[in-house]
Every structure is written in structure tokens, then in C-alpha cells.
Amino acid sequence: MDLLTIPEASDYLRLGERKLYELVAKNRIPCSKVTGKWLFPRNELDRWVLSGLSHPEGLIPPEPPPIIGGSQDDLLEWSLRQAGSGLASLTEGTGAGVARLLRGEVAAAAIHYHNDAADPNVEAARAMPRLHDAVLI
């Protein structure tokens, strides 16, 4: 694994070190603190940059595989089988399912957020800046 220090990551991303520290403080960039030093896995930085990639109008993104990720839901799995949808389910939790959805690794994600909000699933989806065109059922 190729780990970059603050100066190296700053050069690699063509960002000032001050901006990099700001992103770290806001938990907006993949990094890890080891013995007091911030380290940045190069491959995670590459994915982080690509995750915010703008797609010009007309550019067709690749189709995600026919998989529903996220939380385990008996009714959803029953519905998928009954409908003959051909969709597989990959149940590994809400967070993992949403992460896979954002990376284009699944077609949809079942989510079950629990908190004190009136509708925690809607609030959680709104808080994800990279989640676009979401449909909550």
C-alpha cells in the first residue's frame, strides 16, 4: 500500500497543505492518523477524486450490476423473488450498501437508519452530498 504524507498528498492532489488539513478536519478525505502523522492511501485518494467526477451531458455511466445491497429486509427479498426480478441481494448493512451504491457496485441499497428524526431515512439520504436521484420507498 502506497501511503502519502501531508506534503506528498498535497503535491499529488495539487492542493495546498492548509486545504488538505481543512479536509481532514471536516472528515472529507480518506486518511488515517498513525503515531501523530496523517497518512493518505494513494489508491483511496484516487477513488475519492473519481467519486466526485462530473459526467458531461450525454456521457453514459456504466450500468451497475443487478444487485440490491444494504440492510437485510425479509419483505424486500421476498418481493425480489416473487417478482422474478433477477436481482440478487447482498446484505451487509446500511453503511456498506450505501457505500457500494455510491461506487456503482450495486443498483440500489436497502437502508434502515434509526435516530430521533421524524423520518431518519430521508434525513440520512439528504445528508449524503454524492447521492443523487434517490428514491425512498
Helices and strands as residue ranges (DSSP letters): E 3-4, H 6-13, H 17-25, E 32-34, E 37-41, H 42-51, E 67-70, H 74-82, E 88-91, H 94-102, E 108-110, H 120-126
